[in-house]
Amino acid sequence: MSGSWHLGRFANIDVRVHWTFLLVPLWIYFSSLAAGSGVAGATVSVLFVLSIFACVLFHEYGHALMARRFGIPTRDITILPIGGVASLARMPRRPAHELAIAVAGPAVNVVIAAAIFIGFAILDPAAGAVTSFLSRLAIVNVALVVFNMLPAFPMDGGRVLRSLLAMTMPYAAATRIAANVGQITAVGFGLLGLISGNLMLVFIAGFIFLAARGEAMLATAPVRDDVASAARSTDGFPASRRDEESSDAVKARLLNHPGPNFPDVRSLPIISSQWNAKNALGWLGTNSLEKFLVSSGGSVVGMINKSDLQRVVREGRGAMAIERLLALRIIPLQSLRSA
């Protein structure tokens, strides 16, 4: 992620911290001083916040290591002021895998909280600064579990909801429902933040709402019936949910099902929306075509320009998945109907 610093590499995964994260301990330190806590109290507050983000890092490692079990590598984990982001090389293609990966993060926080509470029960420590510190840390981990498991797509709870829905309906339909629930939840967060005066909650609500809206737009992008049917495998499952699926295989099916008024678009290369911008450009190589198709959820959802990906890479966003670039409207998605 652009603007982040490399902290180290653990379990073969790079850990980065965005420069804006430094604002958090600085704000906590000087806020504590202003409240009369003194240097010692302000330092403890900073250590507590850093401990919380250490738990967030472990949470992201839960996602990353579970994804590795399904053959999905993680490029890096970035710590931000609002939490952490594990940048998977691709999204899981099977609902059961997405469910396991989504649950793995909160499960780590459950283990941390349980270890602290069990340790207290066994050791029965006397009341003191350390006991208070660990008790608050355990409570924060419980809060992280509850918050992350709310059905606010694309948070963990929203991804759990989508994976469960995708077991009984098409992936695109499950995404639309999860995204709509996420937007409703985000509105609730925003109202709660405004009423309580919690600006951070309002900011998080805005982020969730826009991300869910972007995911919903990507899932509901207009798709030709002939393209959608051609992009499905003979076993009835969307192409993107098959582990051995490739862009060449999808393209081959499209070329065998050109449909009416489809002579120009069917000659374009196809890129999965789960690829990042840099890998997509590398795969395209010296191809002279300016436009190419994007597939998501087993269907071709539209076209994007090669020049837009080149711009994104120049801006230092080459590691971002195409679906994320589209969701955040960093690059435009063109309808096939205009082809």
Secondary structure as GFF3:
##gff-version 3
##sequence-region A 1 339
A	DSSP	beta_strand	4	10	.	.	.	ID=ss1
A	DSSP	beta_strand	13	18	.	.	.	ID=ss2
A	DSSP	three_ten_helix	19	22	.	.	.	ID=ss3
A	DSSP	alpha_helix	23	34	.	.	.	ID=ss4
A	DSSP	alpha_helix	38	69	.	.	.	ID=ss5
A	DSSP	beta_strand	74	80	.	.	.	ID=ss6
A	DSSP	beta_strand	83	88	.	.	.	ID=ss7
A	DSSP	alpha_helix	95	123	.	.	.	ID=ss8
A	DSSP	alpha_helix	129	148	.	.	.	ID=ss9
A	DSSP	alpha_helix	156	166	.	.	.	ID=ss10
A	DSSP	alpha_helix	171	196	.	.	.	ID=ss11
A	DSSP	alpha_helix	199	219	.	.	.	ID=ss12
A	DSSP	alpha_helix	225	230	.	.	.	ID=ss13
A	DSSP	three_ten_helix	239	241	.	.	.	ID=ss14
A	DSSP	alpha_helix	247	256	.	.	.	ID=ss15
A	DSSP	three_ten_helix	265	267	.	.	.	ID=ss16
A	DSSP	beta_strand	270	272	.	.	.	ID=ss17
A	DSSP	alpha_helix	277	284	.	.	.	ID=ss18
A	DSSP	beta_strand	291	296	.	.	.	ID=ss19
A	DSSP	beta_strand	299	305	.	.	.	ID=ss20
A	DSSP	alpha_helix	306	314	.	.	.	ID=ss21
A	DSSP	alpha_helix	322	327	.	.	.	ID=ss22
A	DSSP	three_ten_helix	336	338	.	.	.	ID=ss23
###
